[in-house]
Amino acid sequence: MSIAAINARNQFHGAITAIIHGPVVSEVDVETPFGIVTSVITTRSVKDLELVVGTEVLALVKATEVSIAKL
């Protein structure tokens, strides 16, 4: 399967380095050329997509809000 078009402009190719399974949601860490991106998705989606450590994925980031914190 390939994606013909998508409106999410922030796309990062990478591979899954860790999955922390929870009863409802799971954390999926993806190593990209720019660092690690962590996604929180349903555990059902992890199973349905057959995600495991080492799977190559495309992390899509679509945000309607970006917050800034002063350091």
Rosetta silent file (secondary structure, phi, psi, omega in degrees, C-alpha in Angstrom):
SEQUENCE: MSIAAINARNQFHGAITAIIHGPVVSEVDVETPFGIVTSVITTRSVKDLELVVGTEVLALVKATEVSIAKL
SCORE:     score description
SCORE:     0.000 S_00000001
   1 L     0.000  141.525  175.561    0.000    0.000    0.000 S_00000001
   2 L  -132.055  156.826  178.974    1.187    3.519   -0.730 S_00000001
   3 L   -91.313  120.134 -179.711   -0.121    6.943    0.162 S_00000001
   4 L   -76.538  -40.473  179.875   -1.207    8.828   -2.970 S_00000001
   5 L  -162.719  150.404  178.604   -1.673   12.178   -1.211 S_00000001
   6 L  -155.053  149.812 -177.198   -2.012   13.538    2.312 S_00000001
   7 L   -91.241   -4.588  176.786   -2.429   16.981    3.838 S_00000001
   8 L   -78.087  116.176 -174.781   -0.007   16.418    6.735 S_00000001
   9 L   -85.615  -25.604 -179.467    3.132   18.314    5.734 S_00000001
  10 E   -90.888  100.095 -176.099    5.384   17.210    8.592 S_00000001
  11 E  -124.846  131.930 -177.075    6.395   13.681    7.642 S_00000001
  12 E  -129.423  117.519  174.533    9.315   11.762    9.104 S_00000001
  13 E   -75.847  141.956  178.013   10.554    8.392    7.825 S_00000001
  14 E  -172.488 -171.865  178.481   11.916    6.148   10.539 S_00000001
  15 E  -129.945  144.435  179.816   11.867    2.813   12.297 S_00000001
  16 E   -69.566  128.258  179.015   10.145    1.802   15.499 S_00000001
  17 E  -107.193  -21.771  179.944   12.631    1.492   18.360 S_00000001
  18 E  -160.420  147.773  173.848   10.256    0.801   21.268 S_00000001
  19 E  -134.269  124.683  174.529    6.619    0.101   22.024 S_00000001
  20 E  -106.858  106.814 -176.073    5.131    0.440   25.496 S_00000001
  21 L   -80.861  133.946  173.221    1.840   -1.462   25.414 S_00000001
  22 L  -121.645  171.373 -178.373   -1.042   -0.286   27.576 S_00000001
  23 L   -66.152  -30.438 -177.876   -4.548   -1.684   27.970 S_00000001
  24 L  -119.823  -46.626  178.885   -6.093    1.078   25.818 S_00000001
  25 E  -122.608  156.222  179.195   -3.274    3.198   24.382 S_00000001
  26 E  -131.100  152.133  174.697    0.364    2.458   23.613 S_00000001
  27 E   -99.519  131.032  179.938    3.464    4.640   23.157 S_00000001
  28 E  -121.581  118.649  177.576    5.419    4.050   19.968 S_00000001
  29 E   -93.704  130.172  179.599    8.940    5.504   19.628 S_00000001
  30 E  -120.656  122.578  176.441   10.163    6.145   16.083 S_00000001
  31 E   -84.026  119.351  178.343   13.840    6.908   15.361 S_00000001
  32 E  -116.777  169.630  175.817   14.029    9.513   12.579 S_00000001
  33 L   -60.650  -17.028 -176.939   17.007   11.377   11.103 S_00000001
  34 L  -103.491    2.674 -178.339   15.948   14.287   13.337 S_00000001
  35 E   123.804 -169.775 -177.322   15.612   12.338   16.586 S_00000001
  36 E   -90.054  132.815  173.588   12.963   10.256   18.270 S_00000001
  37 E  -111.398  129.483  179.091    9.284   10.959   17.674 S_00000001
  38 E  -109.554  129.825  178.516    6.860    9.400   20.164 S_00000001
  39 E  -116.416  139.926  173.207    3.287    8.679   19.173 S_00000001
  40 E  -108.185  112.883 -178.878    0.455    7.668   21.481 S_00000001
  41 E  -130.302  167.187 -179.836   -1.995    5.498   19.558 S_00000001
  42 E   -66.084  146.972  176.979   -4.582    2.920   20.487 S_00000001
  43 H   -63.381  -31.778  176.356   -3.290   -0.509   21.359 S_00000001
  44 H   -61.876  -41.058  178.488   -5.798   -1.859   18.859 S_00000001
  45 H   -65.263  -38.137  176.988   -4.071    0.145   16.098 S_00000001
  46 H   -58.112  -44.485 -179.508   -0.683   -1.265   17.139 S_00000001
  47 H   -69.922  -46.191 -178.015   -2.123   -4.767   16.709 S_00000001
  48 H   -62.328  -37.419  179.748   -4.073   -4.008   13.509 S_00000001
  49 L   -84.558   -3.402 -179.234   -1.003   -2.409   11.860 S_00000001
  50 L    53.815   46.032 -179.285    1.166   -5.277   13.144 S_00000001
  51 L   -78.684  132.184  175.760    3.701   -2.784   14.537 S_00000001
  52 L  -142.558  163.769  176.579    6.818   -4.237   16.119 S_00000001
  53 L   -56.422  131.724 -179.543   10.300   -2.935   16.900 S_00000001
  54 L   100.444  -16.051  179.130   12.158   -2.503   13.624 S_00000001
  55 L   -64.599  131.102  174.836    9.092   -1.794   11.484 S_00000001
  56 E   -80.467  132.087 -175.687    9.736    1.046    9.020 S_00000001
  57 E  -138.754  170.908  172.707    7.034    3.683    9.302 S_00000001
  58 E  -118.384  115.858  177.701    6.130    7.211    8.312 S_00000001
  59 E   -88.098  122.097 -179.454    5.365    9.484   11.291 S_00000001
  60 E  -108.316  125.575 -178.089    2.841   12.132   10.280 S_00000001
  61 E  -115.056  119.515  177.746    2.541   15.221   12.482 S_00000001
  62 L  -130.622  111.560 -177.237   -0.490   17.444   12.142 S_00000001
  63 L  -120.639  137.180  175.006   -0.925   20.044   14.852 S_00000001
  64 L   -94.768   -9.568 -178.446   -3.543   22.738   15.158 S_00000001
  65 L  -146.286  136.734  173.804   -1.671   24.338   18.056 S_00000001
  66 L  -124.535  122.182 -179.623    1.967   24.807   18.925 S_00000001
  67 L   -97.613  149.885  178.559    2.764   25.953   22.460 S_00000001
  68 L  -120.375  133.063  175.228    5.930   27.826   23.481 S_00000001
  69 L  -117.929  133.126  177.748    7.517   27.611   26.936 S_00000001
  70 L   -75.145  132.797 -179.879   10.155   30.094   28.092 S_00000001
  71 L   -94.089    0.000    0.000   13.344   28.382   29.236 S_00000001
